Amino acid sequence: MKITEESRCADLAKANDAWQREMAVCGEPEIGIEAFLSKQTPTFRWTGRFSRLFEL
């Protein structure tokens, strides 16, 4: 199946619609995609659990 510009745009529209529905379910106000993705990015935090290993 050849991907045309119309089918690519239709796929993007479907993804955008799904994203908007998810935002509505989450109770989030409409935000940009960059802000949405940054909320989903896991952050690493040093807890110090293994700090004793480095003190040997």
Backbone as CSV, one residue per row, in Angstrom:
resi,resn,N_x,N_y,N_z,CA_x,CA_y,CA_z,C_x,C_y,C_z
1,MET,0.837,-1.182,0.000,0.000,0.000,0.000,0.879,1.242,0.000
2,LYS,0.623,2.118,-0.931,1.403,3.343,-1.035,0.834,4.399,-0.083
3,ILE,1.716,5.018,0.670,1.286,6.066,1.596,1.228,7.383,0.838
4,THR,0.046,7.958,0.812,-0.133,9.236,0.137,-0.179,10.348,1.167
5,GLU,-0.076,11.566,0.691,-0.156,12.724,1.582,-1.505,12.766,2.296
6,GLU,-2.572,12.400,1.583,-3.905,12.406,2.193,-4.001,11.380,3.322
7,SER,-3.450,10.169,3.093,-3.532,9.140,4.134,-2.663,9.511,5.331
8,ARG,-1.525,10.140,5.066,-0.657,10.573,6.164,-1.347,11.646,6.996
9,CYS,-1.999,12.589,6.347,-2.729,13.642,7.055,-3.901,13.058,7.839
10,ALA,-4.568,12.066,7.262,-5.685,11.424,7.958,-5.190,10.701,9.208
11,ASP,-4.028,10.034,9.109,-3.456,9.356,10.273,-3.091,10.355,11.363
12,LEU,-2.525,11.486,10.969,-2.182,12.519,11.945,-3.433,13.078,12.610
13,ALA,-4.492,13.245,11.847,-5.750,13.757,12.404,-6.327,12.767,13.409
14,LYS,-6.252,11.466,13.095,-6.747,10.445,14.029,-5.937,10.456,15.323
15,ALA,-4.621,10.563,15.192,-3.766,10.598,16.380,-4.064,11.834,17.213
16,ASN,-4.276,12.973,16.562,-4.588,14.204,17.280,-5.927,14.082,17.992
17,ASP,-6.921,13.474,17.329,-8.226,13.280,17.961,-8.102,12.390,19.196
18,ALA,-7.324,11.317,19.087,-7.131,10.412,20.223,-6.438,11.141,21.369
19,TRP,-5.465,11.973,21.036,-4.744,12.737,22.054,-5.681,13.713,22.754
20,GLN,-6.540,14.382,21.982,-7.492,15.326,22.577,-8.473,14.602,23.497
21,ARG,-8.918,13.403,23.095,-9.821,12.624,23.956,-9.122,12.228,25.255
22,GLU,-7.867,11.821,25.150,-7.119,11.437,26.345,-6.955,12.628,27.285
23,MET,-6.694,13.795,26.737,-6.566,15.000,27.557,-7.882,15.305,28.268
24,ALA,-8.999,15.114,27.582,-10.307,15.376,28.187,-10.574,14.396,29.326
25,VAL,-10.200,13.132,29.130,-10.407,12.120,30.163,-9.533,12.410,31.380
26,CYS,-8.313,12.874,31.141,-7.386,13.162,32.238,-7.766,14.432,32.991
27,GLY,-8.678,15.204,32.449,-9.039,16.454,33.089,-8.016,17.547,32.877
28,GLU,-7.106,17.339,31.947,-6.080,18.333,31.658,-6.635,19.374,30.702
29,PRO,-6.248,20.616,30.883,-6.617,21.604,29.880,-5.869,21.310,28.581
30,GLU,-6.350,21.831,27.505,-5.686,21.593,26.226,-4.313,22.243,26.254
31,ILE,-3.286,21.437,26.031,-1.920,21.943,26.049,-1.220,21.489,24.790
32,GLY,-0.082,22.046,24.526,0.687,21.656,23.352,1.258,20.259,23.504
33,ILE,1.570,19.633,22.386,2.081,18.262,22.397,3.422,18.178,23.119
34,GLU,4.272,19.220,23.002,5.565,19.198,23.686,5.375,19.161,25.197
35,ALA,4.428,19.951,25.696,4.166,19.963,27.139,3.592,18.627,27.590
36,PHE,2.723,18.043,26.779,2.138,16.744,27.122,3.220,15.674,27.200
37,LEU,4.096,15.647,26.200,5.147,14.640,26.187,6.138,14.858,27.318
38,SER,6.405,16.109,27.679,7.339,16.357,28.767,6.768,15.868,30.089
39,LYS,5.439,15.858,30.226,4.830,15.319,31.440,4.999,13.808,31.501
40,GLN,5.097,13.157,30.353,5.200,11.701,30.296,6.643,11.216,30.399
41,THR,7.602,12.134,30.333,9.002,11.747,30.361,9.412,11.404,31.793
42,PRO,9.904,10.206,32.030,10.328,9.871,33.393,11.554,10.679,33.794
43,THR,11.634,11.014,35.046,12.788,11.758,35.541,13.570,10.871,36.491
44,PHE,14.863,11.006,36.471,15.733,10.227,37.340,16.077,11.066,38.564
45,ARG,15.937,10.472,39.720,16.261,11.169,40.955,17.168,10.276,41.790
46,TRP,18.302,10.799,42.215,19.230,10.030,43.036,18.663,9.932,44.439
47,THR,18.464,8.706,44.915,17.890,8.512,46.244,18.952,8.223,47.286
48,GLY,20.159,7.915,46.845,21.221,7.617,47.794,21.170,6.200,48.334
49,ARG,20.329,5.359,47.776,20.197,3.989,48.285,21.497,3.207,48.182
50,PHE,22.289,3.488,47.160,23.510,2.726,46.946,24.748,3.518,47.345
51,SER,24.573,4.587,48.067,25.713,5.436,48.400,26.736,4.684,49.252
52,ARG,26.295,3.717,50.066,27.228,2.961,50.905,28.173,2.104,50.066
53,LEU,27.759,1.705,48.885,28.632,0.911,48.019,29.855,1.702,47.591
54,PHE,29.685,3.012,47.462,30.790,3.840,46.998,31.691,4.288,48.143
55,GLU,31.290,4.034,49.382,32.089,4.446,50.535,33.084,3.376,50.954
56,LEU,33.031,2.198,50.333,33.919,1.100,50.733,35.365,1.392,50.464
